[in-house]
């Protein structure tokens, strides 16, 4: 059984921010390589970070949020089933 930690970024960007998407994707790829062979025990099997980038005119609708720690859950995001364990 593979006990290596899984890592990823989720990107939510408004129109016109394509350059930021490229930067975030490169950072995500580097981070995945860094965490590939790491094992932090049974309590931390995966880490996902959501990044929201919006144009100035939309900033008022996106306030900073506290981190969420999820024990186990199944969600559907953009039509894809995502299982958190």
SULKA-V608798 format. One record per residue. N is the residue number from 1. RES is the residue in three letters. SS is DSSP state (h for helix, s for strand, l for the rest). PHI is phi in radians with two decimals (NA if undefined). OMEGA is omega in degrees with one decimal (* if undefined). Layout:
N;RES;SS;PHI;OMEGA
N;RES;SS;PHI;OMEGA
//
This chain:
1;UNK;l;NA;-179.6
2;UNK;l;-1.47;-179.5
3;UNK;l;-1.73;-178.9
4;UNK;l;-1.15;-178.7
5;UNK;l;-1.31;174.8
6;UNK;s;-1.70;-176.2
7;UNK;s;-2.47;175.8
8;UNK;s;-2.94;173.8
9;UNK;s;-1.86;169.8
10;UNK;s;-1.93;-176.5
11;UNK;s;-1.87;173.1
12;UNK;s;-2.28;-174.7
13;UNK;s;-2.17;173.9
14;UNK;l;-1.45;-178.4
15;UNK;l;-0.98;176.3
16;UNK;l;1.49;-179.0
17;UNK;l;-1.94;-178.1
18;UNK;h;-1.07;179.6
19;UNK;h;-1.08;178.5
20;UNK;h;-1.16;178.9
21;UNK;h;-1.08;179.1
22;UNK;h;-1.11;179.4
23;UNK;h;-1.11;-179.5
24;UNK;h;-1.10;-179.9
25;UNK;h;-1.12;177.1
26;UNK;h;-1.09;177.8
27;UNK;h;-1.10;177.9
28;UNK;h;-1.09;179.8
29;UNK;h;-1.08;178.6
30;UNK;h;-1.12;-179.8
31;UNK;h;-1.16;177.6
32;UNK;h;-1.04;177.7
33;UNK;h;-1.08;-179.9
34;UNK;h;-1.09;-175.9
35;UNK;h;-1.49;-173.8
36;UNK;l;-0.92;-176.2
37;UNK;l;-1.82;179.3
38;UNK;l;-1.58;176.1
39;UNK;l;-2.41;-178.5
40;UNK;l;-1.90;178.1
41;UNK;l;1.57;-175.5
42;UNK;l;-1.12;-176.3
43;UNK;l;-1.26;-179.5
44;UNK;l;-2.37;-178.7
45;UNK;l;-1.68;179.8
46;UNK;s;-2.66;179.0
47;UNK;s;-2.43;177.8
48;UNK;s;-2.13;-179.7
49;UNK;s;-2.12;177.3
50;UNK;s;-1.59;-179.9
51;UNK;s;-2.05;178.8
52;UNK;s;-1.95;176.6
53;UNK;s;-2.11;-178.6
54;UNK;l;-2.26;174.4
55;UNK;l;-1.18;-177.1
56;UNK;h;-0.90;-176.1
57;UNK;h;-1.19;-179.5
58;UNK;h;-1.85;-176.5
59;UNK;h;-0.98;-177.8
60;UNK;h;-1.08;-178.2
61;UNK;h;-1.57;-175.6
62;UNK;l;-2.18;178.5
63;UNK;l;-1.53;177.2
64;UNK;l;-1.00;-179.2
65;UNK;l;-2.07;174.5
66;UNK;l;-1.29;178.1
67;UNK;l;-1.14;176.3
68;UNK;l;-1.94;175.8
69;UNK;l;-1.95;-172.3
70;UNK;l;-1.97;178.5
71;UNK;l;-1.39;-179.8
72;UNK;l;-2.79;-178.3
73;UNK;s;-2.92;174.1
74;UNK;s;-2.06;179.7
75;UNK;s;-2.28;172.2
76;UNK;s;-2.01;-178.0
77;UNK;s;-2.10;-178.9
78;UNK;l;0.92;177.3
79;UNK;l;1.45;-179.7
80;UNK;s;-1.86;179.1
81;UNK;s;-1.39;179.6
82;UNK;s;-2.10;-179.8
83;UNK;s;-1.91;177.9
84;UNK;s;-1.75;178.4
85;UNK;l;-2.31;*
//
